[in-house]
Amino acid sequence: MSQGNTQLLTVEQVAEYCQLSQSTIYHWLCDGKLKHVKLGTAVRIRRQDLDRFVLQRVQPKGNGSNGSGETTAA
């Protein structure tokens, strides 16, 4: 498996990238919100899974957004 296909990140790297605490990342993992792999006792997050997770949470621009992707009547 080449690094070009799959890059594995540590919880620390993900927390730094997202500018959040490591405990927040662990909560996401435990809640099943963010996919991860366990290699022995080590937890790793595939870069493509992190990218997908972040893109799914991008809020649309514009007024009237309720955060679910739907617009509300003004």
C-alpha positions, -999 to 999 in steps of 0.1 A, spaced: 0 0 0 16 33 -11 13 65 9 -3 81 -21 -34 59 -16 -37 59 22 -22 83 47 -27 73 84 -29 101 109 -26 100 147 -53 114 170 -28 142 178 -23 151 142 -61 151 136 -66 173 166 -40 197 155 -54 198 119 -89 205 132 -76 229 160 -96 209 186 -86 189 216 -76 153 214 -105 144 237 -130 158 211 -114 136 185 -117 105 208 -154 114 214 -160 114 176 -142 80 173 -162 65 202 -195 79 189 -188 64 155 -188 98 138 -152 95 125 -140 62 110 -107 49 123 -85 18 123 -68 1 153 -34 -13 148 -28 -32 181 -34 -5 206 -27 24 182 -56 43 167 -52 58 133 -75 78 110 -72 76 73 -68 110 57 -95 103 32 -120 95 60 -110 128 78 -115 148 46 -149 131 40 -159 138 76 -150 175 73 -166 180 39 -199 165 52 -200 192 79 -193 223 57 -221 248 62 -236 263 31 -232 300 25 -261 325 25 -288 337 47 -317 315 58 -296 284 63 -307 262 92 -275 242 92 -291 211 76 -286 222 40 -322 234 38 -333 270 37 -358 286 60 -385 311 50 -376 346 59 
